[in-house]
């Protein structure tokens, strides 16, 4: 097609020049005739180009031409039709996407790199009180002024989410997460978590109330069992009373752990105000457990464990000493109960090492180890690795859940490493901001 257009264009020029030359020869001026023919052909070409220019700017109709200009018009027309089809298709897709976003119950806001809102859906208006007629283009921190959100929005790391009271409706709690979108935009997702928090609070209150109410009947039962243990009874009844006492103590331990866990879950602790010395806390925790010998539900005592603590003096930690003590006691107790091989005493070691990111505290045992498929779930409430082992050793199943929540209050996370047949290692890192040497300010 392009070759034909070129041929027509050249043929047109040749014909015009030939006719002009023939006319010039009749006046014995062939050169000036040919020159005039070239000028006429170029004037006609400029006229067609002007028509093409005016058409391209919507100032006239498309030029009708069989040469290069006509060929160019045909290409542009076909390209325009193709682009219009693509634009229509993408417009429909964008419309469906917009309708989908509008139908979401979660608020979705798009802001530019400067933080000014470029679009938001109806749910955002409901949750945050935005108005399309006045708030479009406003900076997001002008509408959500909570200091926590302002600080969160300005940071570069949006891997976490924050929860705060809605600036528009005080009875709604919203969860906000920011994500980078493209090169110069951010997407803000706002979710209503009021019901979830209400259910969670109700669950915590229920557990705390039930656990508290169980204390009184358990104390009464324990008193009568202690009285019966001192009575002169036949061996069968004595064994039954002893087993009842063991189960009663286990129930009391479970109630205490439930109350402790409920307090940790419901307490928004902050960063803590107390600096406590790590070495003395570790020494007290280890000394409390040196004489600890777990007893199986059949009454058999385990061999006495070997405990060692490697801690440098003079280190202080900012936080909650009671919670930190419960972390160490729970980890060491678990290591004594489960970190031994059959028939052998447990060997438990508490080590403290300085890392670039903070202070690592680890509790290591030389027991049977834990299969890798259990490691990610060990901190769940009442999770059991082996029901037969738990029924032999006992335990509330809440120790590691307590550890996890207590470490959250110290900006630390529990790391569990284990190899079957070689033992386990439970560790966590206290960040540098919570560490200082004794005497420093």
Phi and psi in degrees as a GROMACS rama.xvg file:
@    title "Ramachandran Plot"
@    xaxis  label "Phi"
@    yaxis  label "Psi"
@TYPE xy
-64.8594  -39.3988  UNK-2
-64.3385  -40.3305  UNK-3
-63.2312  -40.8392  UNK-4
-62.2218  -41.5933  UNK-5
-63.3433  -44.1779  UNK-6
-61.2775  -42.7385  UNK-7
-64.2256  -40.3869  UNK-8
-64.374  -44.6699  UNK-9
-67.8348  -38.6856  UNK-10
-63.439  -38.3202  UNK-11
-62.7527  -44.3386  UNK-12
-64.3286  -43.3684  UNK-13
-62.2781  -43.4113  UNK-14
-63.6477  -45.0681  UNK-15
-63.1987  -45.0768  UNK-16
-65.3387  -38.8029  UNK-17
-65.2715  -44.2436  UNK-18
-63.803  -41.7038  UNK-19
-66.1074  -37.7842  UNK-20
-65.8075  -41.7497  UNK-21
-62.7429  -40.0238  UNK-22
-64.5309  -40.2578  UNK-23
-65.2267  -34.4452  UNK-24
-66.5528  -32.3957  UNK-25
-65.6947  -22.545  UNK-26
-105.207  13.7129  UNK-27
58.8925  33.1152  UNK-28
-132.752  63.9597  UNK-29
-63.2192  -36.317  UNK-30
-64.2963  -48.1362  UNK-31
-68.3913  -27.5269  UNK-32
-66.5511  -45.3093  UNK-33
-63.9286  -39.919  UNK-34
-63.6048  -42.7288  UNK-35
-64.2304  -36.4256  UNK-36
-63.2969  -40.5649  UNK-37
-64.0038  -40.5204  UNK-38
-63.3539  -43.0072  UNK-39
-62.6116  -42.6123  UNK-40
-63.1074  -37.4425  UNK-41
-72.2098  -36.2843  UNK-42
-62.7412  -42.9499  UNK-43
-63.1118  -38.764  UNK-44
-63.4725  -44.2536  UNK-45
-62.8377  -36.4075  UNK-46
-62.71  -43.5017  UNK-47
-67.5656  -38.1476  UNK-48
-64.9451  -37.712  UNK-49
-63.8251  -40.7642  UNK-50
-62.365  -39.3106  UNK-51
-63.5851  -41.0895  UNK-52
-64.8188  -46.1977  UNK-53
-63.6815  -38.9293  UNK-54
-65.7047  -41.1236  UNK-55
-64.5682  -22.0437  UNK-56
-104.221  18.1397  UNK-57
58.8535  37.8007  UNK-58
-112.626  6.33505  UNK-59
-175.61  177.081  UNK-60
-81.2776  164.839  UNK-61
-67.5144  136.513  UNK-62
-66.4729  138.878  UNK-63
-96.4091  111.325  UNK-64
-153.16  145.214  UNK-65
-98.1705  0.912211  UNK-66
-98.2309  -145.942  UNK-67
-65.3954  -37.8666  UNK-68
-63.2364  -45.6428  UNK-69
-62.7624  -39.8503  UNK-70
-62.2819  -42.4297  UNK-71
-64.3322  -40.2623  UNK-72
-61.5154  -43.8981  UNK-73
-60.9641  -43.2685  UNK-74
-62.5642  -46.1474  UNK-75
-63.5006  -38.918  UNK-76
-63.7726  -46.6939  UNK-77
-63.233  -40.264  UNK-78
-65.9686  -40.2192  UNK-79
-63.085  -42.3928  UNK-80
-61.8642  -43.2898  UNK-81
-63.2359  -43.5912  UNK-82
-65.695  -38.8207  UNK-83
-62.7812  -39.2125  UNK-84
-63.4268  -43.056  UNK-85
-65.4497  -41.3992  UNK-86
-63.6666  -41.8357  UNK-87
-61.9377  -43.0112  UNK-88
-64.0972  -46.5063  UNK-89
-67.6858  -34.0307  UNK-90
-61.9884  -40.8206  UNK-91
-65.6005  -40.2  UNK-92
-64.4435  -43.7696  UNK-93
-62.8475  -37.0829  UNK-94
-64.1542  -42.8703  UNK-95
-64.1137  -40.9691  UNK-96
-63.1347  -44.8297  UNK-97
-62.0203  -41.6939  UNK-98
-64.1815  -37.979  UNK-99
-64.391  -42.5062  UNK-100
-64.6188  -39.4556  UNK-101
-64.8697  -30.4858  UNK-102
-80.4852  -10.3829  UNK-103
-68.2818  145.67  UNK-104
-81.5469  -16.767  UNK-105
-87.6847  142.975  UNK-106
-75.9282  136.266  UNK-107
-127.547  121.623  UNK-108
-123.45  142.392  UNK-109
-117.061  125.555  UNK-110
-123.557  153.077  UNK-111
-81.7838  -178.799  UNK-112
-62.303  -28.9045  UNK-113
-75.5378  -14.926  UNK-114
99.6038  7.69419  UNK-115
-87.108  137.012  UNK-116
-74.112  130.983  UNK-117
-105.603  -23.522  UNK-118
-165.558  156.029  UNK-119
-159.637  157.836  UNK-120
-97.3402  178.144  UNK-121
-64.4132  -35.2687  UNK-122
-61.5203  -32.1803  UNK-123
-64.254  -38.0491  UNK-124
-63.1025  -39.671  UNK-125
-69.5366  -42.9981  UNK-126
-82.4618  -33.6105  UNK-127
-114.837  -6.63673  UNK-128
75.8616  28.6135  UNK-129
-77.0308  153.783  UNK-130
-128.385  126.928  UNK-131
-64.0889  -30.5218  UNK-132
-79.4558  -24.4091  UNK-133
-119.547  -23.8669  UNK-134
-96.6567  -14.8111  UNK-135
-62.0961  128.203  UNK-136
92.3747  -10.8731  UNK-137
-73.9356  154.031  UNK-138
-72.4265  138.655  UNK-139
-61.3565  -34.234  UNK-140
-75.8028  -10.7987  UNK-141
-75.8917  -20.6256  UNK-142
-106.261  -32.1076  UNK-143
-113.829  96.8294  UNK-144
-97.6594  1.84307  UNK-145
-56.7802  129.261  UNK-146
-55.1555  -36.1391  UNK-147
-62.9538  -41.5636  UNK-148
-69.6073  -41.8841  UNK-149
-58.9105  -45.7379  UNK-150
-64.3603  -41.2763  UNK-151
-64.9421  -41.5701  UNK-152
-68.4204  -33.2996  UNK-153
-76.8688  -18.9666  UNK-154
-77.6817  162.669  UNK-155
-91.1089  -19.8088  UNK-156
-98.3185  114.992  UNK-157
-113.136  29.4851  UNK-158
-70.7225  -25.2646  UNK-159
-98.4459  167.276  UNK-160
-116.465  159.903  UNK-161
-125.16  153.492  UNK-162
-123.24  134.432  UNK-163
-154.651  168.289  UNK-164
-73.5838  138.929  UNK-165
-61.2949  133.919  UNK-166
-69.0705  -12.2501  UNK-167
-101.859  -37.2023  UNK-168
-132.622  113.865  UNK-169
-67.9194  -17.1273  UNK-170
-90.8003  7.34281  UNK-171
-118.89  133.32  UNK-172
-106.58  128.784  UNK-173
-115.614  148.769  UNK-174
-107.356  129.101  UNK-175
-121.293  133.336  UNK-176
-135.455  138.149  UNK-177
-110.883  140.46  UNK-178
-137.055  140.677  UNK-179
-70.5514  135.719  UNK-180
-130.512  114.159  UNK-181
68.3246  -149.163  UNK-182
-90.3747  -42.0615  UNK-183
-129.996  28.4742  UNK-184
-134.282  159.043  UNK-185
-133.171  144.276  UNK-186
-107.613  131.112  UNK-187
-114.224  121.962  UNK-188
-106.862  126.709  UNK-189
-117.2  123.346  UNK-190
-123.013  137.931  UNK-191
-80.581  113.8  UNK-192
-114.781  20.334  UNK-193
-60.8117  -47.2722  UNK-194
-65.8358  -40.6694  UNK-195
-62.0209  -43.5605  UNK-196
-65.3178  -38.0377  UNK-197
-63.1822  -44.5127  UNK-198
-65.0316  -41.3153  UNK-199
-63.9119  -41.9072  UNK-200
-66.7567  -38.7229  UNK-201
-63.9202  -40.9175  UNK-202
-62.9066  -45.3476  UNK-203
-63.473  -42.1168  UNK-204
-64.338  -40.9428  UNK-205
-61.8006  -47.3004  UNK-206
-62.2542  -44.0042  UNK-207
-63.7989  -43.4098  UNK-208
-66.0881  -45.8967  UNK-209
-64.0913  -43.5446  UNK-210
-62.0644  -41.7758  UNK-211
-64.2218  -42.5793  UNK-212
-68.1488  -25.7169  UNK-213
-73.3168  -20.5282  UNK-214
-61.1111  -43.3092  UNK-215
-63.5729  -52.1708  UNK-216
-63.579  -33.3743  UNK-217
-66.3168  -37.465  UNK-218
-65.1805  -40.7476  UNK-219
-64.2325  -46.4712  UNK-220
-60.2816  -42.5515  UNK-221
-63.0777  -39.0817  UNK-222
-62.5407  -45.421  UNK-223
-66.7029  -36.3882  UNK-224
-66.2755  -39.692  UNK-225
-63.7214  -36.8984  UNK-226
-66.7069  -41.3722  UNK-227
-69.0073  -31.7123  UNK-228
-63.6713  -30.6562  UNK-229
-83.2436  -10.3305  UNK-230
-79.6448  158.721  UNK-231
-88.3326  96.7093  UNK-232
-121.425  164.347  UNK-233
-70.6037  158.296  UNK-234
-57.7589  -36.0656  UNK-235
-63.4936  -46.0804  UNK-236
-67.7309  -36.9611  UNK-237
-61.78  -42.0465  UNK-238
-64.2574  -40.1477  UNK-239
-63.3689  -42.5147  UNK-240
-65.4552  -37.7981  UNK-241
-64.1616  -42.9577  UNK-242
-65.8637  -37.7719  UNK-243
-62.9267  -40.8383  UNK-244
-63.1629  -40.5061  UNK-245
-62.4199  -45.0063  UNK-246
-67.2939  -33.8438  UNK-247
-64.9088  -41.8781  UNK-248
-64.7278  -37.9769  UNK-249
-64.7579  -40.1875  UNK-250
-65.0906  -41.4268  UNK-251
-62.394  -40.6816  UNK-252
-63.4141  -40.4482  UNK-253
-63.8183  -43.2112  UNK-254
-62.5172  -44.9707  UNK-255
-62.0344  -41.5226  UNK-256
-66.7705  -38.014  UNK-257
-63.7183  -42.7248  UNK-258
-64.3434  -41.7013  UNK-259
-64.2679  -45.263  UNK-260
-65.3988  -40.7772  UNK-261
-62.2253  -38.9862  UNK-262
-65.595  -42.9751  UNK-263
-63.6708  -40.4666  UNK-264
-70.1639  -34.645  UNK-265
-91.1486  -10.8455  UNK-266
-91.9372  118.265  UNK-267
-86.1695  85.683  UNK-268
-72.6001  -25.3266  UNK-269
76.457  -153.319  UNK-270
-96.1219  -11.8239  UNK-271
90.2903  154.995  UNK-272
-118.467  -6.61352  UNK-273
-104.632  134.511  UNK-274
-98.7946  121.45  UNK-275
-122.938  149.475  UNK-276
-80.6157  127.62  UNK-277
-69.6444  -42.1126  UNK-278
-61.4961  -45.8249  UNK-279
-66.1799  -37.2932  UNK-280
-65.3617  -42.7292  UNK-281
-63.3772  -42.8679  UNK-282
-62.7226  -41.9652  UNK-283
-64.6046  -43.4811  UNK-284
-63.8386  -42.7754  UNK-285
-67.4832  -42.9218  UNK-286
-63.2016  -36.1296  UNK-287
-62.3098  -28.6398  UNK-288
-106.586  0.477144  UNK-289
-61.6064  -37.3421  UNK-290
-92.5146  4.78718  UNK-291
-74.72  124.155  UNK-292
-128.994  107.448  UNK-293
-58.6111  145.79  UNK-294
-117.307  128.611  UNK-295
-70.7677  166.346  UNK-296
-67.5139  -12.5054  UNK-297
-90.1567  -1.28281  UNK-298
94.4705  0.276833  UNK-299
-83.7912  129.552  UNK-300
-87.5725  142.243  UNK-301
-78.817  157.22  UNK-302
-59.8787  149.213  UNK-303
-66.0071  130.517  UNK-304
-79.1653  156.246  UNK-305
-101.313  119.036  UNK-306
-114.678  139.414  UNK-307
-140.635  146.955  UNK-308
-133.726  122.127  UNK-309
-110.266  96.4879  UNK-310
-135.058  132.176  UNK-311
-80.7635  138.214  UNK-312
-79.0082  159.454  UNK-313
91.5088  -2.07907  UNK-314
-91.6522  131.327  UNK-315
-118.517  148.16  UNK-316
-124.07  138.315  UNK-317
-89.1975  123.528  UNK-318
166.255  -137.32  UNK-319
-125.313  109.433  UNK-320
-63.3132  -38.0837  UNK-321
-66.0669  -42.8396  UNK-322
-65.5513  -40.9322  UNK-323
-65.6771  -37.5125  UNK-324
-63.5999  -39.9036  UNK-325
-65.0185  -33.2268  UNK-326
-61.2057  -51.4728  UNK-327
-63.9484  -44.6737  UNK-328
-63.4299  -43.4277  UNK-329
-64.3156  -43.4217  UNK-330
-66.2143  -42.6762  UNK-331
-69.4248  -40.2633  UNK-332
-61.1284  -44.9757  UNK-333
-61.214  -39.9858  UNK-334
-64.5875  -37.3073  UNK-335
-69.0704  -42.0723  UNK-336
-73.5336  -42.1589  UNK-337
-113.769  -10.966  UNK-338
-95.3659  45.6454  UNK-339
-138.756  157.932  UNK-340
-93.329  153.333  UNK-341
-55.2868  126.577  UNK-342
84.8335  -7.18739  UNK-343
-114.341  154.643  UNK-344
-76.8419  149.088  UNK-345
-73.33  141.041  UNK-346
-116.008  107.981  UNK-347
-115.435  132.87  UNK-348
-128.546  129.913  UNK-349
-104.105  120.233  UNK-350
-122.554  150.287  UNK-351
-132.305  123.433  UNK-352
-128.563  148.823  UNK-353
-94.1143  123.789  UNK-354
-115.368  171.206  UNK-355
-61.8299  -37.2657  UNK-356
-88.3882  -7.92596  UNK-357
156.956  -153.248  UNK-358
-107.704  120.013  UNK-359
-95.2644  127.72  UNK-360
-116.114  128.011  UNK-361
-133.056  142.398  UNK-362
-117.547  118.16  UNK-363
-119.089  140.96  UNK-364
-129.081  168.684  UNK-365
-115.752  38.6537  UNK-366
-85.9077  -155.415  UNK-367
-74.9642  -18.232  UNK-368
84.8971  172.872  UNK-369
-128.149  135.994  UNK-370
-63.2097  145.97  UNK-371
-62.5028  -28.6289  UNK-372
-71.4654  -10.8177  UNK-373
-96.1431  -18.9452  UNK-374
-60.1537  -40.2977  UNK-375
-71.8149  -13.4281  UNK-376
-113.394  3.84384  UNK-377
-63.8937  -28.2661  UNK-378
-87.8721  4.0524  UNK-379
-74.5204  149.907  UNK-380
-63.413  132.173  UNK-381
62.2013  18.2055  UNK-382
-73.6302  132.796  UNK-383
-114.973  130.366  UNK-384
-76.8191  -45.6304  UNK-385
-143.842  111.796  UNK-386
-60.1555  -35.5175  UNK-387
-67.4832  -38.7581  UNK-388
-68.4068  -41.229  UNK-389
-64.1321  -38.5192  UNK-390
-69.853  -21.6629  UNK-391
-84.0405  -43.597  UNK-392
-90.6726  -33.6632  UNK-393
86.1619  -174.113  UNK-394
125.965  154.327  UNK-395
-84.1818  -21.0993  UNK-396
78.8814  13.2175  UNK-397
-115.259  -4.68314  UNK-398
-56.5869  -49.9167  UNK-399
-73.3209  -27.726  UNK-400
-65.5105  -40.0744  UNK-401
-63.3122  -42.8556  UNK-402
-58.9408  -45.4699  UNK-403
-61.2567  -46.0432  UNK-404
-70.177  -37.2564  UNK-405
-65.6084  -38.1069  UNK-406
-68.5214  -32.4933  UNK-407
-57.3247  -35.761  UNK-408
-72.9685  -9.03005  UNK-409
-117.192  19.693  UNK-410
56.3348  37.6548  UNK-411
-129.418  159.629  UNK-412
-129.501  142.166  UNK-413
-78.4264  130.364  UNK-414
-115.076  128.341  UNK-415
-117.986  124.662  UNK-416
-125.602  137.273  UNK-417
-155.784  144.424  UNK-418
-128.326  127.008  UNK-419
-57.9383  129.381  UNK-420
85.7899  -7.93672  UNK-421
-120.968  -16.625  UNK-422
117.929  -175.832  UNK-423
-134.864  158.202  UNK-424
-137.38  118.739  UNK-425
-108.416  120.169  UNK-426
-139.219  161.32  UNK-427
-154.646  158.606  UNK-428
-118.97  121.295  UNK-429
-84.7709  122.958  UNK-430
-64.2683  157.607  UNK-431
-59.5037  -29.3677  UNK-432
-64.7926  -19.9144  UNK-433
-102.225  12.3329  UNK-434
-123.192  141.002  UNK-435
-153.672  162.416  UNK-436
-86.2348  144.305  UNK-437
-57.8688  131.396  UNK-438
96.9732  -19.3586  UNK-439
-83.357  158.437  UNK-440
